[in-house]
Amino acid sequence: MKRLFSISVAAGILSVTVIPVKAQTNVNIERFSGSVRAKKSPKFIESIEIVRGATTSTISTEEKKSSQPEAVTKLSVVKPGFAGNIEHCTSLQFKYAMLMDREVESITNFSLYKFIEDWWATRYKYGGSDREGIDCSAFTGKLLSEVYGLTVPRTSKDQFALCEKLATGDLLEGDLVFFQIQGGINHVGLYLGKHYFAHSSVGGGVTISSLTDDYYSKKFISGGRIPRSPAAEIVNQL
């Protein structure tokens, strides 16, 4: 009789403990399912969404070798209002295409954008010409020398005097743009295309701005093209 009583009690305890285990399992499954359904596409940077399996332009990136060699992950990068096929683009192309709202394929002068990237955000310093601080004409002078093999005078006023004068509609990548901030020609930048130019600004250091900005559109005086020797033209085409 005692043995029968013990078995009954044990069976009762077992039946009671099984119920909450099953209940908890169901709750966990429900929570897991809900979290999967609610999961959103990851954000790459602000206004850019990476969507797996989309049919828009894609970046292909080769994954690290694992048990399945040469596996490839394709990611779609979507930005409202952004045009251009960004397949196989470099990070440098992508960054500056985004900054200037240009097609990635149009960013082809890698030495130019590498120079800008190396000096990016270097602070403005009047009379400066190094990493501690650089002014606008020293920046354009170094850029023209290192990227295009051209030598220009030190000041923006003298650079302006050397140039063939151009209207904005005639500007090409590599031309200069001149401004009158206060009293005469005293600011210069290098034109990149689509109204954008690189320069060392008083407020932000080395950066990219647009000729259509209210401030610069009012201060703009003229574009300028540095005379290029036939030898320099050949070097720039290589």
N, CA and C of each residue as an Amber inpcrd file, in Angstrom:
protein
   714
   0.8370000  -1.2120000   0.0000000   0.0000000   0.0000000   0.0000000
   0.8640000   1.2510000   0.0000000   1.9510000   1.2300000   0.8290000
   2.8370000   2.4010000   0.8740000   3.4970000   2.6100000  -0.4780000
   3.8790000   1.4910000  -1.1160000   4.5270000   1.6260000  -2.4230000
   3.5530000   2.2140000  -3.4390000   2.3040000   1.7630000  -3.4020000
   1.3040000   2.2830000  -4.3260000   1.0720000   3.7640000  -4.1080000
   1.0640000   4.1750000  -2.8110000   0.8760000   5.5990000  -2.4890000
   2.0310000   6.4420000  -3.0130000   3.2550000   5.9430000  -2.8810000
   4.4410000   6.6750000  -3.3460000   4.4240000   6.8420000  -4.8540000
   4.0320000   5.7830000  -5.5480000   3.9810000   5.8630000  -7.0220000
   2.9460000   6.8800000  -7.4570000   1.8030000   6.9170000  -6.7790000
   0.7420000   7.8730000  -7.1320000   1.1990000   9.2990000  -6.9340000
   1.8760000   9.5480000  -5.7940000   2.3590000  10.9000000  -5.5080000
   3.3940000  11.3230000  -6.5400000   4.2980000  10.4090000  -6.8760000
   5.3390000  10.7190000  -7.8640000   4.7320000  11.0280000  -9.2220000
   3.7360000  10.2550000  -9.6060000   3.0700000  10.4870000 -10.8870000
   2.3920000  11.8370000 -10.9190000   1.7980000  12.2150000  -9.7710000
   1.1370000  13.5170000  -9.6920000   2.1110000  14.6510000  -9.8330000
   3.2480000  14.5220000  -9.1590000   4.2740000  15.5820000  -9.2380000
   4.7820000  15.7120000 -10.6560000   5.0360000  14.5580000 -11.3300000
   5.5430000  14.5720000 -12.6990000   4.5610000  15.2340000 -13.6450000
   3.2750000  14.9400000 -13.4800000   2.2600000  15.5120000 -14.3680000
   2.1440000  17.0060000 -14.1820000   2.3900000  17.4740000 -12.9410000
   2.3000000  18.9110000 -12.6630000   3.4800000  19.6460000 -13.2720000
   4.6640000  19.0520000 -13.2040000   5.8680000  19.7650000 -13.6640000
   5.9890000  19.7850000 -15.1770000   5.3130000  18.8490000 -15.8540000
   5.4170000  18.8210000 -17.3080000   4.6740000  19.9860000 -17.9300000
   3.6100000  20.4050000 -17.3700000   2.7430000  21.4360000 -17.9470000
   3.4670000  22.7640000 -18.1170000   4.0980000  23.3180000 -17.0390000
   4.7710000  24.6070000 -17.2320000   5.9390000  24.5440000 -18.1850000
   6.6110000  23.3850000 -18.2870000   7.7250000  23.2600000 -19.2320000
   7.2180000  23.4180000 -20.6480000   6.1000000  22.7010000 -20.9570000
   5.5220000  22.8250000 -22.2950000   5.0470000  24.2450000 -22.5410000
   4.4600000  24.8560000 -21.5430000   3.9470000  26.2150000 -21.6900000
   5.0810000  27.1850000 -21.9600000   6.1740000  27.0280000 -21.2010000
   7.3100000  27.9330000 -21.3890000   7.9300000  27.7680000 -22.7710000
   7.9750000  26.4960000 -23.2240000   8.5120000  26.2380000 -24.5610000
   7.6870000  26.9360000 -25.6250000   6.3580000  26.8600000 -25.4830000
   5.4760000  27.5250000 -26.4500000   5.6680000  29.0340000 -26.4340000
   5.8370000  29.5810000 -25.2320000   6.0530000  31.0330000 -25.1110000
   7.3480000  31.4350000 -25.7930000   8.4230000  30.6500000 -25.5620000
   9.7090000  30.9550000 -26.1790000   9.6400000  30.8990000 -27.6920000
   8.9420000  29.8670000 -28.1900000   8.7800000  29.7360000 -29.6470000
   8.0290000  30.9320000 -30.2130000   6.9810000  31.3450000 -29.4960000
   6.1780000  32.4710000 -29.9620000   7.0050000  33.7490000 -29.9970000
   7.8130000  33.9490000 -28.9210000   8.6480000  35.1580000 -28.8790000
   9.6880000  35.1460000 -29.9910000  10.2920000  33.9750000 -30.2160000
  11.3120000  33.8600000 -31.2660000  10.7020000  34.1300000 -32.6410000
   9.5190000  33.5650000 -32.8940000   8.8600000  33.7680000 -34.1760000
   8.5260000  35.2280000 -34.3850000   8.0560000  35.8730000 -33.3160000
   7.7000000  37.2890000 -33.4040000   8.8990000  38.1490000 -33.7040000
  10.0530000  37.8100000 -33.0720000  11.2550000  38.6160000 -33.2950000
  11.7600000  38.4790000 -34.7100000  11.6030000  37.2890000 -35.3020000
  12.0320000  37.0810000 -36.6770000  11.1680000  37.8770000 -37.6200000
   9.8460000  37.8590000 -37.3730000   8.9400000  38.5880000 -38.2560000
   9.1600000  40.0850000 -38.1700000   9.5480000  40.5770000 -36.9850000
   9.6790000  42.0220000 -36.7860000  11.0330000  42.5460000 -37.1920000
  11.9740000  41.6420000 -37.5340000  13.3390000  42.0720000 -37.8460000
  13.3490000  42.9270000 -39.1010000  14.0420000  44.0590000 -39.0480000
  14.1030000  44.9820000 -40.1700000  15.4500000  44.8880000 -40.8560000
  15.5100000  45.4370000 -42.0910000  16.7770000  45.4600000 -42.8110000
  17.7550000  46.3610000 -42.0870000  19.0470000  45.9760000 -42.0130000
  20.0220000  46.7910000 -41.2960000  20.2890000  48.0980000 -42.0030000
  20.6560000  49.1090000 -41.2420000  20.9940000  50.4050000 -41.7990000
  22.4910000  50.4780000 -42.0080000  22.8970000  50.9330000 -43.2340000
  24.3230000  51.0620000 -43.5400000  24.8490000  52.3670000 -42.9860000
  24.3430000  53.4820000 -43.4730000  24.5110000  54.7940000 -42.8560000
  23.1910000  55.5110000 -43.0350000  23.0640000  56.6810000 -42.5150000
  21.7810000  57.3800000 -42.5260000  21.2420000  57.4840000 -43.9410000
  19.9680000  57.1800000 -44.1340000  19.2540000  57.2210000 -45.4000000
  19.6420000  56.1200000 -46.3680000  20.4690000  55.1660000 -45.9300000
  20.8760000  54.0710000 -46.8080000  20.4750000  52.7570000 -46.1750000
  19.7730000  51.9350000 -46.9080000  19.3090000  50.6650000 -46.3730000
  19.8940000  49.5320000 -47.1890000  20.3990000  48.5280000 -46.5200000
  20.9420000  47.3510000 -47.1890000  19.8640000  46.2710000 -47.1950000
  19.4420000  45.8550000 -48.3750000  18.3360000  44.9170000 -48.5150000
  18.8330000  43.6810000 -49.2350000  18.7540000  42.5310000 -48.5920000
  19.1900000  41.2930000 -49.2210000  18.1830000  40.8470000 -50.2800000
  18.7100000  40.4560000 -51.4400000  17.8650000  39.8780000 -52.4690000
  17.0910000  40.8810000 -53.2900000  17.3630000  42.1890000 -53.1500000
  16.6390000  43.1750000 -53.9340000  17.1350000  43.1590000 -55.3660000
  16.3640000  43.7810000 -56.2680000  16.7130000  43.7650000 -57.6800000
  17.3470000  45.0630000 -58.1250000  17.6300000  45.9780000 -57.2010000
  18.2610000  47.2330000 -57.5560000  19.7610000  47.0400000 -57.6450000
  20.5130000  48.1470000 -57.8440000  21.9640000  48.0690000 -57.9840000
  22.5770000  47.3990000 -56.7760000  23.6150000  46.5910000 -57.0030000
  24.1740000  45.8150000 -55.9140000  25.6620000  45.9950000 -55.7960000
  26.1560000  45.7890000 -54.5650000  27.5850000  45.6770000 -54.3190000
  27.8570000  44.2120000 -54.0370000  28.8050000  43.6070000 -54.7260000
  29.1650000  42.2200000 -54.4830000  30.4120000  42.1820000 -53.6290000
  30.3560000  41.4740000 -52.5140000  31.5200000  41.3630000 -51.6420000
  31.7960000  39.9030000 -51.3870000  33.0360000  39.4660000 -51.5780000
  33.3940000  38.0650000 -51.3870000  33.5930000  37.7870000 -49.9230000
  32.9080000  36.7820000 -49.4130000  33.0230000  36.4270000 -48.0140000
  34.3390000  35.7190000 -47.7500000  34.7230000  35.6700000 -46.4910000
  35.9220000  34.9330000 -46.1130000  35.7260000  33.4530000 -46.4310000
  36.8200000  32.7820000 -46.8180000  36.7350000  31.3760000 -47.2010000
  36.2970000  30.5280000 -46.0200000  35.3370000  29.6540000 -46.2810000
  34.8270000  28.7610000 -45.2510000  34.7150000  27.3780000 -45.8570000
  33.7600000  26.5940000 -45.3550000  33.5720000  25.2590000 -45.9050000
  33.0420000  25.3140000 -47.3310000  32.4510000  26.4650000 -47.7260000
  31.9800000  26.6560000 -49.0880000  32.8050000  27.7690000 -49.7160000
  33.8780000  27.4550000 -50.4430000  34.7570000  28.4750000 -50.9980000
  34.0730000  29.3510000 -52.0280000  34.5750000  30.6020000 -52.1310000
  34.1150000  31.5730000 -53.1120000  32.6380000  31.8850000 -52.9690000
  32.1370000  31.8660000 -51.7350000  30.7520000  32.2750000 -51.5190000
  30.6570000  33.7810000 -51.6840000  29.5890000  34.2570000 -52.2860000
  29.4370000  35.6900000 -52.5530000  28.1400000  36.1890000 -51.9530000
  28.2220000  37.3070000 -51.2390000  27.0370000  37.9420000 -50.6810000
  26.7230000  39.1780000 -51.4830000  25.5230000  39.2920000 -51.9950000
  25.1230000  40.4660000 -52.7570000  24.2050000  41.3280000 -51.9030000
  24.5660000  42.5970000 -51.8120000  23.7950000  43.5330000 -51.0110000
  23.2880000  44.6630000 -51.8940000  22.0620000  45.0670000 -51.7050000
  21.5260000  46.2050000 -52.4330000  21.6020000  47.4240000 -51.5430000
  22.1440000  48.4920000 -52.0860000  22.2290000  49.7470000 -51.3430000
  21.2470000  50.7130000 -51.9640000  20.3000000  51.1670000 -51.1800000
  19.2150000  51.9870000 -51.6990000  19.2390000  53.3440000 -51.0190000
  19.3180000  54.4030000 -51.7980000  19.2490000  55.7630000 -51.2710000
  18.2740000  56.5620000 -52.1220000  17.2450000  57.1640000 -51.5240000
  16.2720000  57.9160000 -52.3060000  16.9510000  59.0130000 -53.1190000
  16.6370000  59.0800000 -54.4200000  17.1570000  60.1400000 -55.2650000
  18.5790000  59.9410000 -55.7450000  19.2100000  58.8100000 -55.4040000
  20.6050000  58.5780000 -55.8050000  20.6390000  57.7260000 -57.0520000
  21.3170000  58.2320000 -58.0900000  21.3820000  57.5070000 -59.3560000
  22.7640000  56.9110000 -59.5340000  22.8320000  55.8300000 -60.2730000
  24.1470000  55.2810000 -60.6020000  24.3060000  53.8410000 -60.1820000
  24.9830000  53.0850000 -61.0200000  25.2580000  51.6880000 -60.7240000
  26.4860000  51.6050000 -59.8380000  26.3410000  51.0920000 -58.6240000
  27.4570000  51.0890000 -57.6810000  28.0700000  49.7060000 -57.5270000
  27.8270000  48.8430000 -58.5040000  28.3880000  47.4970000 -58.4270000
  29.9030000  47.5480000 -58.5130000  30.5640000  46.8760000 -57.5820000
  32.0150000  46.7800000 -57.5440000  32.7100000  48.1170000 -57.3180000
  32.0380000  49.1130000 -56.7580000  32.6770000  50.4040000 -56.5180000
  33.6030000  50.3260000 -55.3110000  34.5790000  51.2440000 -55.2730000
  35.4510000  51.3300000 -54.1110000  34.8030000  52.2250000 -53.0740000
  35.2860000  52.1520000 -51.8330000  34.7400000  53.0060000 -50.7770000
  34.9850000  54.4700000 -51.0890000  36.1090000  54.7850000 -51.7510000
  36.4190000  56.1650000 -52.1120000  35.4100000  56.6850000 -53.1350000
  35.1250000  55.8860000 -54.1590000  34.1240000  56.2790000 -55.1450000
  32.7580000  56.4770000 -54.4970000  32.3970000  55.5360000 -53.6470000
  31.0780000  55.5930000 -53.0220000  30.9270000  56.8350000 -52.1510000
  31.9520000  57.1380000 -51.3490000  31.8890000  58.2910000 -50.4470000
  31.6860000  59.5920000 -51.2140000  32.5020000  59.8140000 -52.2400000
  32.4500000  61.1020000 -52.9280000  31.2930000  61.1820000 -53.9210000
  30.8480000  60.0480000 -54.4320000  29.6320000  60.0520000 -55.2400000
  28.4360000  60.4540000 -54.3860000  28.3920000  59.9600000 -53.1510000
  27.3190000  60.3240000 -52.2330000  27.3900000  61.8040000 -51.8590000
  28.5880000  62.2970000 -51.5720000  28.7530000  63.6930000 -51.1640000
  28.3040000  64.6660000 -52.2460000  28.5400000  64.2860000 -53.5020000
  28.2570000  65.2090000 -54.6030000  27.0720000  64.7840000 -55.4620000
  26.3330000  63.7580000 -55.0030000  25.1550000  63.2740000 -55.7170000
  25.4970000  62.9690000 -57.1880000  26.5600000  62.2110000 -57.3640000
  27.0120000  61.8520000 -58.7020000  26.9790000  60.3400000 -58.8740000
  26.9880000  59.8990000 -60.1350000  27.0730000  58.4720000 -60.3970000
  28.4560000  57.9830000 -60.0170000  28.5120000  56.8080000 -59.4400000
  29.7770000  56.2590000 -58.9820000  30.7810000  56.1600000 -60.1240000
  30.3060000  55.7900000 -61.3070000  31.2010000  55.6220000 -62.4470000
  31.8910000  56.9100000 -62.8600000  31.3400000  58.0630000 -62.4430000
  31.9380000  59.3450000 -62.8270000  33.1360000  59.7040000 -61.9540000
  33.3420000  58.9790000 -60.8490000  34.4910000  59.2220000 -59.9760000
  35.6320000  58.3440000 -60.4750000  36.4270000  58.8790000 -61.3920000
  37.4670000  58.0840000 -62.0380000  38.8810000  58.5730000 -61.7360000
  39.0100000  59.8240000 -61.3070000  40.3430000  60.3690000 -61.0310000
  40.7320000  60.0080000 -59.5960000  41.2450000  58.8060000 -59.4100000
  41.5180000  58.3020000 -58.0630000  42.6090000  59.0940000 -57.3540000
  43.6030000  59.5700000 -58.0980000  44.6620000  60.3560000 -57.4590000
  44.1120000  61.6650000 -56.8980000  43.1480000  62.2600000 -57.5830000
  42.5240000  63.4960000 -57.1080000  41.7690000  63.2560000 -55.8090000
  40.9130000  62.2470000 -55.7920000  40.0950000  62.0140000 -54.6050000
  40.8930000  61.4030000 -53.4600000  41.9590000  60.6970000 -53.7910000
  42.8480000  60.2120000 -52.7380000  43.5400000  61.3920000 -52.0520000
  43.9380000  62.3920000 -52.8450000  44.5590000  63.5980000 -52.2770000
  43.5740000  64.3160000 -51.3510000  42.3550000  64.4980000 -51.8240000
  41.3390000  65.1680000 -50.9980000  41.0900000  64.3790000 -49.7220000
  40.9950000  63.0650000 -49.8510000  40.7550000  62.2210000 -48.6840000
  41.8980000  62.3290000 -47.6770000  43.1370000  62.3750000 -48.1560000
  44.2970000  62.4740000 -47.2650000  44.3110000  63.7810000 -46.4820000
  43.7930000  64.8420000 -47.0960000  43.8020000  66.1590000 -46.4450000
  42.4600000  66.5160000 -45.8070000  41.4890000  65.6540000 -45.9180000
  40.1190000  65.9550000 -45.4720000  40.0990000  66.4310000 -44.0220000
  39.4090000  67.5480000 -43.7840000  39.1870000  68.1310000 -42.4500000
  40.4620000  68.7280000 -41.8260000  41.5740000  68.7810000 -42.5770000
  42.7370000  69.5070000 -42.0630000  42.3200000  70.9560000 -41.8340000
  42.6160000  71.4930000 -40.6830000  42.0990000  72.8130000 -40.3260000
  42.6920000  73.9190000 -41.1910000  41.9320000  74.9870000 -41.3360000
  42.4020000  76.1600000 -42.0720000  43.3580000  76.9550000 -41.1990000
  44.4430000  77.3770000 -41.7940000  45.4050000  78.2490000 -41.1020000
  45.9750000  79.2200000 -42.1190000  45.7400000  80.4970000 -41.9130000
  46.2300000  81.5130000 -42.8420000  47.7510000  81.4530000 -42.9140000
  48.2850000  81.2990000 -44.1180000  49.7230000  81.1790000 -44.3050000
  50.2500000  79.7710000 -44.0920000  49.3830000  78.8430000 -43.6520000
  49.8080000  77.4720000 -43.3910000  49.8910000  76.6490000 -44.6610000
  50.7400000  75.6170000 -44.6200000  50.8920000  74.7700000 -45.8050000
  51.2340000  73.3280000 -45.4380000  50.8550000  72.9150000 -44.2110000
  51.1440000  71.5450000 -43.8020000  49.9680000  70.9610000 -43.0300000
  50.1690000  69.7870000 -42.4360000  49.0780000  69.0790000 -41.7550000
  48.6010000  69.8050000 -40.4980000  49.3960000  70.6970000 -39.9850000
  48.9880000  71.4770000 -38.8130000  47.9690000  72.5550000 -39.1810000
  47.8790000  72.8630000 -40.4500000  46.9620000  73.8930000 -40.9240000
  47.3760000  74.3700000 -42.3010000  46.3910000  74.5770000 -43.1800000
  46.6860000  74.9610000 -44.5580000  45.6490000  75.9590000 -45.0370000
  46.0840000  76.9680000 -45.8100000  45.1180000  77.9130000 -46.3400000
  44.6950000  77.4950000 -47.7470000  43.7760000  78.2600000 -48.3200000
  43.1360000  77.8380000 -49.5710000  44.1110000  77.7510000 -50.7420000
  44.9780000  78.7450000 -50.9050000  45.8810000  78.7480000 -52.0590000
  47.0010000  77.7250000 -51.9100000  47.4330000  77.4660000 -50.6810000
  48.4320000  76.4080000 -50.4660000  47.8250000  75.0510000 -50.8000000
  46.5520000  74.8700000 -50.4610000  45.8700000  73.6060000 -50.7560000
  45.7590000  73.3810000 -52.2600000  45.2770000  74.3870000 -53.0060000
  45.1530000  74.2210000 -54.4550000  46.5320000  74.0650000 -55.1020000
  47.5300000  74.7750000 -54.5570000  48.8790000  74.6490000 -55.1010000
  49.4300000  73.2390000 -54.9610000  49.2710000  72.6620000 -53.7700000
  49.7470000  71.2960000 -53.5330000  48.9600000  70.3010000 -54.3820000
  47.6600000  70.4940000 -54.4670000  46.8160000  69.5740000 -55.2330000
  47.2100000  69.5920000 -56.7100000  47.3400000  70.7930000 -57.2850000
  47.7040000  70.8970000 -58.6950000  49.0800000  70.2880000 -58.9670000
  49.9900000  70.4680000 -58.0260000  51.3400000  69.9330000 -58.1940000
  51.3590000  68.4110000 -58.1270000  50.7130000  67.8410000 -57.1050000
  50.7830000  66.4010000 -56.8840000  49.8940000  65.5940000 -57.8210000
  48.7420000  66.1490000 -58.1800000  47.7910000  65.3940000 -59.0060000
  47.9710000  65.6770000 -60.4950000  48.2200000  66.9540000 -60.8460000
  48.2760000  67.3360000 -62.2580000  49.6810000  67.7010000 -62.7400000
  50.6450000  67.7630000 -61.8330000  51.9990000  68.1160000 -62.2360000
  52.1540000  69.5580000 -62.6620000  51.3140000  70.4400000 -62.1040000
  51.3380000  71.8590000 -62.4590000  51.8760000  72.6930000 -61.3000000
  52.6550000  73.7070000 -61.6350000  53.1820000  74.6170000 -60.6220000
  52.4820000  75.9640000 -60.7520000  51.9490000  76.4670000 -59.6410000
  51.2320000  77.7450000 -59.6530000  51.7880000  78.6520000 -58.5610000
  51.5270000  79.9590000 -58.6620000  51.9800000  80.8820000 -57.6170000
  51.3450000  80.5720000 -56.2630000  51.8840000  81.1440000 -55.2100000
  51.4620000  80.8250000 -53.8440000  50.1110000  81.4060000 -53.4670000
  49.7740000  82.6020000 -53.9220000  48.5550000  83.2570000 -53.4440000
  47.4030000  83.0930000 -54.4290000  46.1850000  83.2030000 -53.9180000
  45.0010000  83.0890000 -54.7660000  44.9530000  84.2220000 -55.7890000
  45.4110000  85.4010000 -55.4140000  45.4270000  86.5370000 -56.3410000
  46.3450000  86.2510000 -57.5170000  47.5340000  85.7090000 -57.2550000
  48.4740000  85.4100000 -58.3270000  48.0260000  84.1990000 -59.1520000
  47.3800000  83.2420000 -58.5190000  46.8290000  82.1150000 -59.2660000
  45.7450000  82.5940000 -60.2270000  44.9410000  83.5280000 -59.7670000
  43.8770000  84.1080000 -60.5980000  44.4750000  84.8230000 -61.8050000
  45.5430000  85.5740000 -61.5810000  46.1830000  86.3240000 -62.6700000
  46.7510000  85.3950000 -63.7380000  47.1690000  84.2140000 -63.3320000
  47.7740000  83.2560000 -64.2620000  46.7410000  82.5620000 -65.1460000
  45.5100000  82.4690000 -64.6560000  44.4910000  81.6250000 -65.2950000
  43.8240000  82.2680000 -66.5070000  43.3780000  81.3900000 -67.3970000
  42.4060000  81.7730000 -68.4220000  41.0480000  81.8040000 -67.7280000
  40.3310000  82.9130000 -67.8630000  39.0790000  83.0910000 -67.1250000
  37.9430000  82.3140000 -67.7790000  37.0890000  81.7000000 -66.9390000
  36.0060000  80.8440000 -67.4120000  34.6990000  81.1420000 -66.6920000
  33.5960000  81.0080000 -67.4200000  32.2760000  81.0490000 -66.7960000
  31.9950000  79.6780000 -66.1830000  31.0220000  79.6170000 -65.2890000
  30.7340000  78.3510000 -64.6060000  30.3590000  77.2410000 -65.5890000
  29.6990000  77.5900000 -66.6890000  29.2860000  76.5900000 -67.6590000
  30.4350000  75.9700000 -68.4280000  31.6060000  76.5860000 -68.3660000
  32.7690000  76.0810000 -69.0940000  33.7540000  75.3500000 -68.1930000
  33.4620000  75.2670000 -66.9180000  34.3940000  74.6490000 -65.9670000
  34.4740000  73.1430000 -66.1570000  35.6930000  72.6210000 -66.0180000
  35.9400000  71.1890000 -66.0570000  36.6780000  70.7760000 -64.7910000
  36.6340000  69.4740000 -64.4870000  37.3750000  68.9760000 -63.3290000
  38.8510000  69.3710000 -63.4520000  39.3970000  69.9750000 -62.3760000
  40.7820000  70.4110000 -62.3770000  40.9570000  71.8990000 -62.5590000
  39.8860000  72.5960000 -62.9820000  39.9480000  74.0510000 -63.0700000
  39.8590000  74.6650000 -61.6710000  40.1790000  75.9410000 -61.5760000
  40.0940000  76.6430000 -60.3010000  38.8480000  77.5180000 -60.2590000
  38.3650000  77.7760000 -59.0690000  37.2440000  78.7000000 -58.8700000
  37.6860000  79.7480000 -57.8530000  37.3720000  81.0120000 -58.1460000
  37.8670000  82.1250000 -57.3340000  36.7140000  82.9140000 -56.7220000
  36.9760000  83.4240000 -55.5210000  35.9540000  84.1390000 -54.7600000
  36.5380000  85.4230000 -54.1720000  35.6240000  86.3710000 -54.0040000
  35.9810000  87.6130000 -53.3270000  35.2340000  87.6260000 -51.9880000
  35.9230000  87.1820000 -50.9470000  35.2960000  87.1230000 -49.6310000
  35.2150000  88.5160000 -49.0300000  36.3050000  89.2510000 -49.1010000
  36.3120000  90.6490000 -48.6810000  37.5060000  91.3450000 -49.3140000
  37.2190000  92.2320000 -50.2560000  38.2620000  93.0270000 -50.8870000
  39.1950000  92.2640000 -51.7810000  38.8560000  92.0880000 -53.0450000
  39.7340000  91.4340000 -54.0080000  39.6380000  89.9150000 -53.9790000
  40.3990000  89.2710000 -54.8630000  40.4260000  87.8130000 -54.9320000
  41.1880000  87.2870000 -53.7210000  40.5030000  86.5750000 -52.8540000
  41.1780000  86.0750000 -51.6420000  40.7120000  84.6830000 -51.2230000
  40.0760000  83.9590000 -52.1440000  39.7480000  82.5630000 -51.8460000
  39.7140000  81.7820000 -53.1470000  40.2130000  80.5340000 -53.0970000
  40.2800000  79.7120000 -54.2940000  40.0170000  78.2530000 -53.9320000
  39.4190000  77.5410000 -54.8590000  39.1930000  76.1080000 -54.6990000
  39.3960000  75.4130000 -56.0280000  39.3430000  74.0890000 -56.0220000
  39.5120000  73.3140000 -57.2550000  38.1910000  72.6590000 -57.6370000
  37.7890000  72.8770000 -58.8750000  36.4930000  72.4150000 -59.3560000
  36.4940000  70.9060000 -59.5770000  35.3900000  70.2460000 -59.1500000
  35.2650000  68.7900000 -59.2470000  34.1840000  68.3430000 -60.2200000
  33.2730000  69.2570000 -60.5740000  32.1560000  68.9030000 -61.4470000
  30.8240000  69.0650000 -60.7340000  29.7700000  69.2660000 -61.5240000
  28.4030000  69.4280000 -61.0010000  28.3370000  70.5040000 -59.9080000
  29.0770000  71.5870000 -60.0980000  29.0940000  72.7620000 -59.2080000
  29.8690000  72.5440000 -57.9090000  30.4500000  71.3840000 -57.7090000
  31.1780000  71.1290000 -56.4640000  32.6600000  71.4610000 -56.6180000
  33.2680000  71.8980000 -55.5240000  34.6950000  72.2070000 -55.5350000
  35.3060000  71.8510000 -54.1840000  36.5900000  71.5030000 -54.2140000
  37.3380000  71.1980000 -52.9930000  38.1460000  72.4290000 -52.6070000
  38.2130000  72.7010000 -51.3070000  38.9470000  73.8840000 -50.8570000
  39.2330000  73.7760000 -49.3680000  40.0840000  74.6600000 -48.8980000
  40.3240000  74.7820000 -47.4630000  39.5270000  75.9800000 -46.9780000
  38.4530000  75.7040000 -46.2510000  37.5590000  76.7710000 -45.8010000
  37.8970000  77.1920000 -44.3790000  37.6200000  78.4470000 -44.0800000
  37.9110000  78.9740000 -42.7400000  37.1230000  78.2140000 -41.6830000
  35.8780000  77.8970000 -41.9840000  35.0230000  77.2640000 -40.9830000
  35.2230000  75.7680000 -40.8220000  35.4810000  75.0570000 -41.9360000
  35.5190000  73.5990000 -41.8610000  36.8160000  72.9520000 -42.2860000
  37.8300000  73.7590000 -42.6040000  39.0740000  73.1800000 -43.0870000
  38.8860000  72.6070000 -44.4820000  39.6740000  71.6110000 -44.8290000
  39.5890000  71.0130000 -46.1600000  38.2680000  70.2580000 -46.2900000
  37.4840000  70.6390000 -47.2690000  36.1470000  70.0800000 -47.4290000
  35.7000000  70.2510000 -48.8740000  34.4440000  69.8910000 -49.1510000
  33.8350000  70.0800000 -50.4600000  32.5900000  70.9340000 -50.2880000
  32.4380000  71.9250000 -51.1360000  31.2660000  72.8080000 -51.1060000
  30.7080000  72.9370000 -52.5140000  29.5870000  73.6500000 -52.6250000
  28.9410000  73.8150000 -53.9260000  28.8610000  75.2930000 -54.3050000
  29.0600000  75.5630000 -55.5870000  28.9150000  76.9270000 -56.0820000
  27.4790000  77.4140000 -55.9820000  26.5430000  76.5000000 -55.8040000
  25.1330000  76.8880000 -55.6900000  24.7440000  77.2540000 -54.2620000
  25.6400000  77.0230000 -53.2830000  25.3580000  77.4490000 -51.9140000
  25.1760000  78.9690000 -51.8930000  24.2530000  79.4530000 -51.0740000
  23.9690000  80.8830000 -51.0250000  25.2330000  81.7050000 -50.7960000
  26.0480000  81.2670000 -49.8640000  27.2450000  82.0360000 -49.5040000
  28.2210000  82.1020000 -50.6780000  28.5640000  80.9590000 -51.2470000
  29.5760000  80.9340000 -52.3090000  29.0550000  81.4740000 -53.6340000
  27.7790000  81.3310000 -53.9000000  27.2300000  81.8820000 -55.1450000
  27.3200000  83.4030000 -55.1620000  27.2210000  84.0300000 -53.9950000
  27.3220000  85.4930000 -53.9030000  28.7650000  85.9730000 -53.9550000
  29.6900000  85.1250000 -53.5080000  31.1020000  85.5140000 -53.4510000
  31.8860000  85.0990000 -54.7020000  31.2920000  84.2780000 -55.5430000
  31.9990000  83.7500000 -56.7130000  32.3300000  84.8600000 -57.7020000
  33.5930000  84.8460000 -58.2030000  34.0380000  85.8420000 -59.1720000
  34.2170000  85.2350000 -60.5610000  34.9650000  84.1400000 -60.6360000
  35.2450000  83.5470000 -61.9430000  35.8840000  82.1730000 -61.7760000
  35.7710000  81.3830000 -62.8310000  36.5540000  80.1640000 -62.9160000
  37.8670000  80.4690000 -63.6080000  38.8170000  79.5630000 -63.4830000
  40.1040000  79.7840000 -64.1280000  40.7590000  78.4770000 -64.5240000
  41.4410000  78.4980000 -65.6580000  42.1420000  77.2990000 -66.1250000
  43.6340000  77.5920000 -66.2330000  44.4280000  76.7760000 -65.5450000
  45.8740000  76.9290000 -65.5730000  46.3970000  76.5040000 -66.9430000
  47.2070000  77.3360000 -67.5920000  47.7890000  76.9150000 -68.8810000
  48.5850000  75.6320000 -68.7110000  48.3230000  74.6640000 -69.5560000
  49.0020000  73.3820000 -69.4840000  49.9220000  73.2180000 -70.6810000
  51.1550000  72.8520000 -70.4060000  52.1030000  72.6090000 -71.4850000
  51.7580000  71.2940000 -72.1540000  52.1720000  71.0910000 -73.4130000
  51.9090000  69.8040000 -74.0800000  52.4360000  68.6190000 -73.2850000
  53.5920000  68.7960000 -72.6240000  54.1650000  67.7010000 -71.8330000
  53.2720000  67.3670000 -70.6570000  52.7280000  68.4160000 -70.0090000
  51.8410000  68.1990000 -68.8630000  50.5720000  67.4880000 -69.2940000
  50.0550000  67.8120000 -70.4880000  48.8530000  67.1620000 -70.9780000
  49.0810000  65.6700000 -71.1780000  50.2670000  65.3190000 -71.6930000
  50.5750000  63.9050000 -71.9230000  50.6520000  63.1620000 -70.6000000
  51.2940000  63.7750000 -69.5990000  51.4220000  63.1500000 -68.2780000
  50.0580000  62.9400000 -67.6590000  49.1540000  63.9090000 -67.7760000
  47.8350000  63.8060000 -67.1590000  46.9520000  62.7550000 -67.8140000
  47.2620000  62.3960000 -69.0570000  46.4580000  61.3980000 -69.7560000
  46.9140000  59.9900000 -69.4620000  48.0930000  59.8230000 -68.8590000
  48.6210000  58.4880000 -68.5770000  47.8970000  57.8600000 -67.4040000
